[in-house]
Amino acid sequence: MIQFITKAILSLLLLILPVTCFAHNAIGYKPERTMKNLQEIEKYFYDNYALKLKNDVTVYVTKSHKEYRDILIRCNVQNAKHIAETSYAVTSKTNTILIDGSMLSDKHFYFILAHEMVHRYQFENLPDPHADYVLLEGHADVIAEKISNYDINITDHRIAHESLKTRKQFFQACKNNPEEILEQIRYYASKTPFLPKEENKETI
């Protein structure tokens, strides 16, 4: 799920020597893996949607959960400890992605990175991506599965789209039954084009 982190994290990451992948930066644990996955994600979006990101992305992967948690705390992220325990990754409004690389297989890592990268494309190509959290998060999972081949469950539980649409509705529902809610939003996203026809155009 998407969480926003502060500009302080971007400043912290830029103090660390990055390994570049095209115009993007891969920092921390297994940067070569990150670079390879970034290349494949960009190719997928170009081949399928004729889209290319306008802004560079910095991806910092931590080797341990403690490192992930400590960065969130050090950067004064609101509810940092809770976010650390309930997420694999967070993203900032300044095009920075922080991923907890501990305990993730290569395929699961690829899925998490692809999910966060889908959000980057949403932010650059949708007029208001936060207007519908069902499609914001649902498309991120569904497209990430296609890119990474990481299996996820997609099921129609007959939960109304409108009851999950706002940020408040979505996160409140996830508190009670997160797996069922994720399966439901994936179902709706799988039935909905990623971009409306007028927005699905080349943006190079």
Helices and strands as residue ranges (DSSP letters): E 4-5, H 7-14, E 19-21, E 24-28, H 31-49, E 58-62, H 65-74, H 80-86, E 89-92, E 96-100, H 106-125, G 129-131, H 133-148, G 161-164, H 167-176, H 178-190
